[in-house]
Amino acid sequence: MMSVVPQFSQDREVESYVAIGQDMSEICDLKAVEAKKSQLMAVVSHELRSPLHGMIGLTGMMMDSASQSQRRQLQMVKACASRLLDLVTNVMDLTESDKRKRSGIAFHKPQIAVDFAKIAEEAVVMTTLAVDKANKPLVCDSVVLKNEICDLKQIPIVLGDPYKCTQLLYNLLTNSCKFTRHGTVIIRARHLPEQKLLEIDVVDTGILLFFLLLLLLTLLLLLLLLSTTVQPR
């Protein structure tokens, strides 16, 4: 690419020209690399969807004739495969978004109906079967993981991204279980129709609560000592 600018004399006559050029080969090569990368991501993501659909379908068929303990493990396999399928779908959406952005076309990902009761159940199952880096169960035997969302009679369906909602609940539950060695970890929901909100809470009795109680007891003890007067003999 080259641009030419004329240089004028005092009599407003053209004396010379100044040409400024820019080598566009590197930019063209970069665009070609970006296009190939997007094409590769689209092909790989599309090829991953077929075996994942097969895993989900086969797991569902095995759950029909499985025992209660086997059904729970198969449910975990199906939930993980579904999460991976959602991740692949998000990669495909990101590739399509980049492709349209380069073409100057706006891309808006459609929102999907999210059933938080189902998502909470999957997150609780995955957290129950999760292990830490030492291959030990993340949820200790002295910790009770409760799902109070299933006890609600009616939970409104909201629009959003089911994969991100599941990942968010799973991260909150695993973080709570990491710092809770005794007590309970509870996930619950509250519908606020006036504000048109669905409030999701993850409450635990972890180490942070212990330190807060210890700090409160220390403050009460200091106040008691300061308010006590020593009577002379």
C-alpha positions in Angstrom: 0.0 0.0 0.0 1.4 3.4 -1.0 0.2 7.0 -0.5 1.5 10.0 -2.5 1.5 13.6 -1.2 2.5 16.5 -3.4 4.8 19.2 -2.2 4.0 22.8 -3.3 6.2 25.9 -3.8 5.4 29.4 -2.7 3.8 30.0 -6.1 1.5 27.0 -5.4 3.2 24.9 -8.0 4.0 21.3 -7.6 7.7 20.9 -7.0 7.9 17.2 -5.9 6.0 14.3 -4.6 6.5 12.4 -1.3 5.6 8.8 -1.5 5.0 6.7 1.6 4.7 3.0 1.2 3.9 0.2 3.6 4.6 -3.5 3.1 1.2 -5.3 3.6 2.6 -8.8 3.1 3.0 -9.4 6.8 -0.5 -8.2 7.5 -2.0 -10.4 4.8 0.0 -13.3 6.1 -1.4 -12.6 9.6 -4.9 -12.5 8.4 -4.3 -15.8 6.5 -3.0 -17.4 9.7 -6.0 -16.1 11.7 -8.4 -17.5 9.1 -6.6 -20.9 9.1 -6.7 -21.0 12.9 -10.4 -20.2 13.0 -11.0 -22.9 10.3 -9.0 -25.5 12.2 -10.9 -24.7 15.5 -14.2 -25.0 13.7 -13.3 -28.4 12.1 -11.9 -29.8 15.4 -14.9 -28.6 17.4 -17.3 -30.1 14.8 -15.5 -33.4 14.8 -15.6 -33.5 18.7 -19.3 -33.1 18.8 -20.1 -36.5 17.2 -18.3 -38.8 19.7 -19.6 -36.7 22.6 -23.1 -37.1 21.4 -22.4 -40.8 21.2 -21.0 -40.9 24.8 -24.1 -39.1 26.1 -26.5 -41.3 24.3 -24.8 -44.5 25.3 -24.5 -43.5 28.9 -28.2 -42.7 29.0 -29.0 -46.2 27.6 -26.7 -47.8 30.3 -28.4 -45.9 33.1 -31.7 -47.6 32.2 -30.4 -51.1 33.3 -27.9 -50.0 35.9 -28.1 -50.3 39.7 -28.4 -47.3 42.0 -24.7 -47.0 42.6 -23.8 -47.5 39.0 -26.5 -45.0 38.0 -24.9 -42.3 40.1 -21.5 -42.9 38.5 -23.0 -43.0 35.0 -24.8 -39.8 35.8 -21.4 -38.2 36.6 -20.0 -39.4 33.2 -23.0 -38.0 31.4 -22.8 -34.7 33.2 -19.1 -34.4 32.4 -19.7 -35.3 28.8 -22.4 -32.7 28.6 -20.1 -30.0 30.1 -17.5 -30.9 27.5 -20.1 -30.7 24.7 -21.1 -27.3 26.0 -17.4 -26.2 26.0 -17.0 -27.4 22.4 -20.2 -25.5 21.4 -18.8 -22.3 23.1 -15.6 -22.7 21.0 -17.7 -23.0 17.9 -19.6 -19.9 18.8 -16.4 -18.0 19.5 -15.0 -19.0 16.1 -18.2 -17.9 14.4 -18.1 -14.6 16.4 -14.5 -13.9 15.2 -15.4 -14.8 11.7 -18.4 -12.4 11.7 -16.4 -9.7 13.4 -13.8 -9.8 10.6 -16.6 -9.5 8.2 -18.2 -6.6 10.0 -21.3 -8.5 11.0 -22.5 -8.5 14.6 -22.9 -11.8 16.4 -25.2 -12.3 19.3 -25.3 -15.7 21.1 -28.9 -16.7 21.7 -29.8 -17.2 25.3 -31.2 -20.6 26.5 -33.7 -21.5 29.2 -31.8 -22.5 32.3 -33.3 -25.0 34.8 -31.4 -24.3 38.0 -32.8 -27.3 39.8 -31.3 -29.6 37.2 -28.0 -27.6 37.1 -27.7 -27.6 40.9 -28.3 -31.4 41.0 -25.5 -32.0 38.5 -23.1 -29.6 40.3 -23.8 -31.4 43.6 -23.2 -34.8 42.0 -19.9 -33.7 40.4 -18.7 -32.1 43.7 -19.5 -35.2 45.6 -17.4 -37.4 43.3 -14.6 -34.8 42.9 -11.1 -35.4 44.2 -8.2 -33.1 45.0 -4.6 -33.1 43.7 -3.7 -35.9 46.1 -6.6 -38.0 44.7 -8.5 -37.8 47.9 -12.3 -37.0 48.0 -12.9 -33.3 48.1 -15.9 -33.7 50.4 -14.9 -35.1 53.7 -16.9 -37.7 55.6 -17.6 -35.2 58.3 -19.1 -32.7 55.8 -22.7 -32.9 54.7 -23.5 -31.5 51.2 -27.1 -30.4 51.0 -29.1 -29.3 48.0 -32.1 -27.3 49.2 -33.0 -26.1 45.7 -34.7 -29.4 44.9 -36.9 -28.9 48.0 -38.5 -25.8 46.5 -41.9 -26.2 44.9 -41.3 -23.9 42.0 -38.2 -22.4 40.6 -38.6 -20.0 37.7 -36.8 -20.7 34.4 -34.3 -18.0 33.5 -32.5 -17.2 30.3 -28.7 -17.5 30.2 -25.8 -19.8 29.5 -26.3 -23.3 31.1 -22.6 -24.2 30.8 -21.4 -21.0 32.6 -24.1 -21.4 35.3 -23.1 -25.0 35.9 -19.4 -24.0 36.0 -20.1 -21.2 38.4 -22.1 -23.4 40.8 -19.4 -26.1 40.6 -16.6 -23.7 41.4 -18.5 -22.2 44.4 -19.3 -25.7 45.8 -15.7 -27.0 45.4 -14.2 -23.9 47.0 -16.6 -24.3 49.9 -15.7 -27.9 50.3 -12.0 -27.2 50.2 -12.2 -25.0 53.3 -14.8 -27.0 55.2 -13.6 -30.0 57.2 -16.6 -30.2 59.6 -20.2 -29.1 59.2 -22.3 -28.5 56.2 -22.2 -27.0 52.7 -25.6 -25.9 51.6 -26.8 -24.6 48.2 -30.2 -22.9 48.2 -32.2 -20.6 46.1 -34.7 -17.8 46.7 -37.2 -16.3 44.2 -37.7 -12.6 44.4 -40.6 -11.9 42.1 -40.7 -8.2 42.9 -37.2 -7.6 41.6 -37.5 -10.4 39.0 -34.5 -12.1 40.5 -33.5 -15.7 41.4 -30.9 -15.6 44.2 -28.6 -18.6 44.5 -26.6 -19.0 47.8 -23.8 -21.4 48.7 -23.4 -21.4 52.5 -20.7 -23.3 54.4 -19.3 -23.7 57.9 -15.7 -23.5 56.8 -12.6 -22.1 58.3 -13.6 -18.5 57.5 -16.6 -18.8 59.8 -14.4 -20.3 62.5 -12.0 -17.4 62.4 -14.9 -14.9 62.5 -16.3 -16.6 65.6 -12.9 -16.6 67.2 -12.5 -12.9 66.4 -15.9 -12.2 67.9 -15.1 -14.1 71.1 -11.8 -12.2 71.4 -13.5 -8.9 71.1 -16.1 -9.8 73.7 -13.3 -10.9 76.0 -11.5 -7.6 75.6 -14.6 -5.7 76.2 -15.2 -7.7 79.4 -11.7 -7.1 80.6 -11.9 -3.4 79.9 -15.3 -3.1 81.7 -14.1 -4.9 84.8 -12.6 -2.7 87.5 -10.2 -4.1 90.1 -11.3 -3.4 93.6 -8.5 -2.4 96.1 -7.9 -4.5 99.2 
